[in-house]
Amino acid sequence: MFRRTRRSILQSLFLLIFSLSSLSAFAQTPIPGDPAVQKPLAEPAAPATTRPQISTTAKLAAGDLVELSVYGVPDLNTKARIGNGGDVYLPLIDYVHIADLTVDEAQDLIQKRLEDGGFVRNPHVSIFVNESTSQAVNMLGEVLHPGPYPLVGERRLFDLISAAGGLSDKAGRTVTIIHRQNPDQKVELHLPESLAEGTSTNNVDIAPGDTVIVSRAGIIYVVGDVARPSGFMIEDNSLTVLKALALAGGGNRTASLKSAKILRQTPDGVKEIPVALQKVLRAKAPDVAMVKGDVLFIPGSAAKAAAYRTTNAALSLTTALAVVAVR
């Protein structure tokens, strides 16, 4: 009798403890809609990374690196480079020829291959071009960093020149643009002195596959009896003899201006072109245009040199006599 009573008491205590535990757990459970209950702050979503995509009208080409994903089927996601034959290998559907197709056309083709093969029902395929050889623009000539540059979105000539590091110190002002779709038709334009001062007339649009060639400025040389013999850049043969002489600091006192001449390289050899520089300075003869590679030679006059030596000697003697007389 005593044992049964003790067992009943223990069972009652166990039931009481269990009930209290349940009530405590229930009390700690937040009630939906209770203003007193503060919901934990949601972790901020990771910022979406946007990747520049080439134009959907641009065509894929051999060498392009493409990244393919199939919605809901991560096992089919892959990255591959288009081979020289224009084919790319993809899981399940083997090789697919996507060269000369736009991104949209390639996506439709792969979706059809997956559905026709019974691999995926109603597939949704996305293609991203990581590297595009067909979209590159070749920057050649007198830029600091010549080479291919990817064309993402709309780009203009000055944008590509800036991307290539700007113009070199030997750059001319002429730019030639060769379009890949029509290589026989070349476009030539002239750059302003400063790209910041350029207008929409010379800051033209650049298309995928274009080749941009920045010309090298020519050089003319001024040598002989001048203040600063040197070479000077010339563009479009716009430099004349008077301008070149001014850049060289002018002729010295002993220069023989009437004997000046231009040395010009021709297919038949070096040709001497006399320049009546004295008459040009007096506006009695037209100024002479120079071309790339010309050498303007200003000889010295032996008579002037002797006269200046005699004059200097006489001045020195007179100064010495004057000093002696004062003493």
JOHU-V759356 format. One record per residue. N is the residue number from 1. PHI is phi as a letter, one per 30 degrees, with the letter a starting at -180 (* if undefined). PSI is psi in degrees with one decimal (NA if undefined). NEAR is the number of other ideal C-beta (glycine too) atoms within 8 Angstrom. Layout:
BEGIN
n | phi | psi | near
N | PHI | PSI | NEAR
N | PHI | PSI | NEAR
END
This chain:
BEGIN
n | phi | psi | near
1 | * | -45.1 | 4
2 | d | -39.1 | 5
3 | d | -40.3 | 6
4 | d | -38.5 | 7
5 | d | -42.6 | 8
6 | d | -40.4 | 8
7 | d | -39.1 | 8
8 | d | -39.1 | 8
9 | d | -43.6 | 8
10 | d | -41.0 | 8
11 | d | -39.2 | 8
12 | d | -43.6 | 8
13 | d | -40.3 | 8
14 | d | -42.6 | 8
15 | d | -36.9 | 8
16 | d | -43.7 | 8
17 | d | -41.4 | 8
18 | d | -39.9 | 8
19 | d | -43.3 | 8
20 | d | -38.9 | 8
21 | d | -41.3 | 8
22 | d | -42.9 | 8
23 | d | -37.3 | 8
24 | d | -42.6 | 8
25 | d | -38.8 | 8
26 | d | -38.0 | 7
27 | d | -31.3 | 6
28 | d | -10.5 | 5
29 | d | 123.1 | 6
30 | d | 139.4 | 5
31 | c | 125.8 | 6
32 | e | 135.3 | 4
33 | i | -5.5 | 4
34 | d | 118.6 | 7
35 | d | -19.7 | 4
36 | d | -17.9 | 4
37 | d | 121.2 | 7
38 | c | 124.1 | 4
39 | d | 142.8 | 4
40 | d | 142.5 | 4
41 | d | 135.1 | 4
42 | d | 142.1 | 4
43 | d | 136.6 | 4
44 | d | 138.1 | 4
45 | d | 146.0 | 4
46 | d | 137.3 | 4
47 | d | 136.6 | 4
48 | d | 129.7 | 4
49 | c | 121.5 | 4
50 | c | 130.6 | 4
51 | c | 132.7 | 5
52 | d | 133.5 | 6
53 | c | 145.6 | 8
54 | d | 166.3 | 12
55 | d | 140.6 | 6
56 | d | -14.2 | 8
57 | d | -12.2 | 4
58 | d | 146.9 | 12
59 | c | 144.0 | 8
60 | d | 157.3 | 16
61 | b | 165.2 | 12
62 | e | 136.5 | 10
63 | j | -15.7 | 10
64 | d | 138.6 | 13
65 | c | 115.7 | 12
66 | c | 148.7 | 16
67 | c | 118.7 | 11
68 | c | 136.0 | 14
69 | b | 143.3 | 10
70 | c | 121.0 | 13
71 | d | 126.9 | 8
72 | i | -6.5 | 5
73 | b | 76.4 | 9
74 | d | -22.6 | 7
75 | d | -19.3 | 5
76 | c | -4.7 | 13
77 | d | 134.4 | 9
78 | a | 162.2 | 8
79 | b | 128.6 | 7
80 | b | 157.9 | 10
81 | c | 136.2 | 9
82 | d | 127.2 | 15
83 | d | 174.1 | 8
84 | d | -28.4 | 5
85 | d | -2.6 | 7
86 | j | 4.4 | 11
87 | c | 154.5 | 11
88 | b | 139.9 | 11
89 | c | 129.5 | 7
90 | b | 147.4 | 13
91 | e | 144.1 | 6
92 | i | -43.8 | 8
93 | c | 6.3 | 10
94 | i | -144.6 | 6
95 | d | 137.9 | 7
96 | b | 132.2 | 13
97 | d | 109.8 | 7
98 | b | -1.5 | 14
99 | d | 148.4 | 12
100 | i | 12.2 | 6
101 | c | 151.2 | 10
102 | d | 169.5 | 10
103 | d | -42.3 | 13
104 | d | -42.0 | 7
105 | d | -39.6 | 9
106 | d | -39.9 | 14
107 | d | -44.0 | 11
108 | d | -40.1 | 8
109 | d | -45.4 | 11
110 | d | -39.1 | 16
111 | e | -42.0 | 11
112 | d | -39.9 | 8
113 | d | -38.9 | 10
114 | d | -38.9 | 15
115 | d | -42.1 | 12
116 | d | -32.6 | 6
117 | d | -3.3 | 8
118 | i | 19.3 | 4
119 | d | -42.3 | 8
120 | b | 134.7 | 9
121 | d | 127.8 | 4
122 | h | 59.0 | 5
123 | d | 149.8 | 13
124 | b | 109.4 | 8
125 | c | 136.3 | 12
126 | b | 136.3 | 8
127 | b | 127.4 | 11
128 | c | 133.3 | 9
129 | c | 108.3 | 14
130 | d | -45.0 | 7
131 | b | 130.3 | 9
132 | b | 109.3 | 14
133 | d | -28.9 | 10
134 | d | -21.5 | 12
135 | c | -0.4 | 12
136 | d | 149.1 | 12
137 | c | 128.3 | 15
138 | d | 116.1 | 10
139 | c | 115.8 | 16
140 | b | 166.6 | 9
141 | j | -145.9 | 11
142 | d | 65.6 | 11
143 | c | 159.6 | 15
144 | d | -35.2 | 7
145 | b | 78.4 | 7
146 | d | 153.1 | 7
147 | k | -177.2 | 7
148 | d | 140.8 | 8
149 | b | 129.6 | 11
150 | d | 141.4 | 9
151 | c | 106.4 | 12
152 | c | 120.3 | 8
153 | i | -158.1 | 6
154 | d | 125.3 | 4
155 | b | 144.4 | 10
156 | c | 171.7 | 10
157 | e | -47.3 | 13
158 | d | -30.8 | 9
159 | d | -43.7 | 9
160 | d | -36.9 | 14
161 | d | -41.0 | 14
162 | d | -40.9 | 9
163 | d | -29.5 | 8
164 | d | 11.4 | 13
165 | j | 1.4 | 7
166 | i | -177.9 | 9
167 | d | 147.3 | 11
168 | d | 170.4 | 8
169 | d | -8.2 | 4
170 | c | 9.6 | 8
171 | d | 142.1 | 13
172 | d | -171.2 | 12
173 | c | 7.5 | 11
174 | c | 132.6 | 12
175 | b | 132.1 | 12
176 | c | 129.1 | 10
177 | c | 123.8 | 15
178 | c | 119.7 | 10
179 | d | 134.9 | 11
180 | d | -36.4 | 10
181 | d | -20.9 | 5
182 | b | 74.2 | 6
183 | d | -20.7 | 6
184 | d | -19.6 | 4
185 | c | 107.1 | 6
186 | c | 144.6 | 7
187 | c | 125.3 | 9
188 | c | 135.7 | 8
189 | b | 165.7 | 10
190 | c | 133.0 | 9
191 | d | 147.9 | 10
192 | d | 171.5 | 10
193 | d | -33.3 | 4
194 | b | 131.5 | 6
195 | d | -26.2 | 11
196 | d | -21.3 | 4
197 | c | 4.3 | 7
198 | d | 156.0 | 10
199 | c | 175.8 | 7
200 | d | -15.1 | 4
201 | d | -44.0 | 5
202 | c | -11.6 | 11
203 | c | 75.0 | 9
204 | d | 164.3 | 9
205 | d | 145.0 | 7
206 | c | 132.6 | 13
207 | c | 157.2 | 9
208 | e | 136.1 | 13
209 | i | -2.7 | 11
210 | d | 156.1 | 12
211 | c | 124.7 | 10
212 | c | 123.4 | 16
213 | c | 118.6 | 10
214 | c | 123.7 | 15
215 | d | 159.7 | 12
216 | c | 132.2 | 9
217 | d | 143.8 | 12
218 | d | 170.0 | 11
219 | b | 135.6 | 10
220 | c | 157.4 | 16
221 | b | 141.9 | 11
222 | b | 117.6 | 16
223 | b | 169.4 | 9
224 | j | -146.4 | 11
225 | d | 67.6 | 11
226 | b | 168.3 | 15
227 | d | -44.0 | 7
228 | b | 83.2 | 6
229 | d | 133.5 | 8
230 | a | 177.5 | 8
231 | c | 146.5 | 7
232 | b | 142.3 | 12
233 | d | 145.4 | 9
234 | b | 139.8 | 14
235 | b | 127.8 | 9
236 | h | 31.1 | 7
237 | h | 40.9 | 8
238 | c | 3.6 | 6
239 | c | 131.9 | 10
240 | c | 174.2 | 9
241 | d | -43.3 | 14
242 | d | -41.3 | 9
243 | d | -42.0 | 8
244 | d | -40.3 | 14
245 | d | -37.6 | 14
246 | d | -40.8 | 8
247 | d | -30.1 | 9
248 | d | 7.1 | 14
249 | i | 6.9 | 7
250 | i | 170.4 | 8
251 | d | 152.2 | 9
252 | d | 174.3 | 9
253 | d | -27.1 | 5
254 | c | 6.9 | 10
255 | d | 142.0 | 14
256 | c | 89.5 | 12
257 | d | -27.6 | 10
258 | d | -13.3 | 7
259 | c | 13.2 | 7
260 | d | 150.7 | 13
261 | a | 157.8 | 10
262 | c | 131.3 | 13
263 | c | 116.0 | 11
264 | b | 132.4 | 11
265 | d | 123.9 | 7
266 | b | 167.7 | 7
267 | e | -23.9 | 3
268 | c | 6.7 | 4
269 | j | -170.7 | 6
270 | d | 131.2 | 7
271 | c | 134.9 | 9
272 | c | 128.1 | 7
273 | c | 108.2 | 9
274 | d | 143.7 | 6
275 | b | 117.6 | 11
276 | d | 75.6 | 8
277 | d | -34.3 | 12
278 | d | -44.0 | 8
279 | d | -35.6 | 8
280 | d | -40.8 | 15
281 | d | -27.9 | 8
282 | c | 9.0 | 6
283 | i | 27.9 | 5
284 | c | -2.9 | 5
285 | b | 148.3 | 6
286 | d | 149.7 | 4
287 | d | 153.8 | 7
288 | c | 128.2 | 10
289 | d | 143.0 | 8
290 | c | 154.7 | 13
291 | c | 167.5 | 10
292 | e | 132.8 | 8
293 | j | -8.0 | 9
294 | d | 151.2 | 11
295 | b | 117.3 | 11
296 | c | 117.7 | 18
297 | c | 121.5 | 10
298 | c | 103.3 | 16
299 | d | 161.8 | 10
300 | d | 153.7 | 12
301 | c | 120.7 | 11
302 | d | -37.3 | 6
303 | d | -44.2 | 6
304 | d | -39.0 | 12
305 | d | -43.1 | 10
306 | d | -41.0 | 8
307 | d | -41.9 | 8
308 | d | -33.0 | 10
309 | d | -42.2 | 8
310 | d | -42.2 | 8
311 | d | -42.9 | 8
312 | d | -38.5 | 8
313 | d | -40.7 | 8
314 | d | -40.9 | 8
315 | d | -39.3 | 8
316 | d | -41.9 | 8
317 | d | -42.0 | 8
318 | d | -40.3 | 8
319 | d | -40.4 | 8
320 | d | -42.7 | 8
321 | d | -39.7 | 8
322 | d | -37.6 | 8
323 | d | -40.2 | 8
324 | d | -40.6 | 7
325 | d | -37.8 | 6
326 | d | -37.9 | 5
327 | d | NA | 4
END
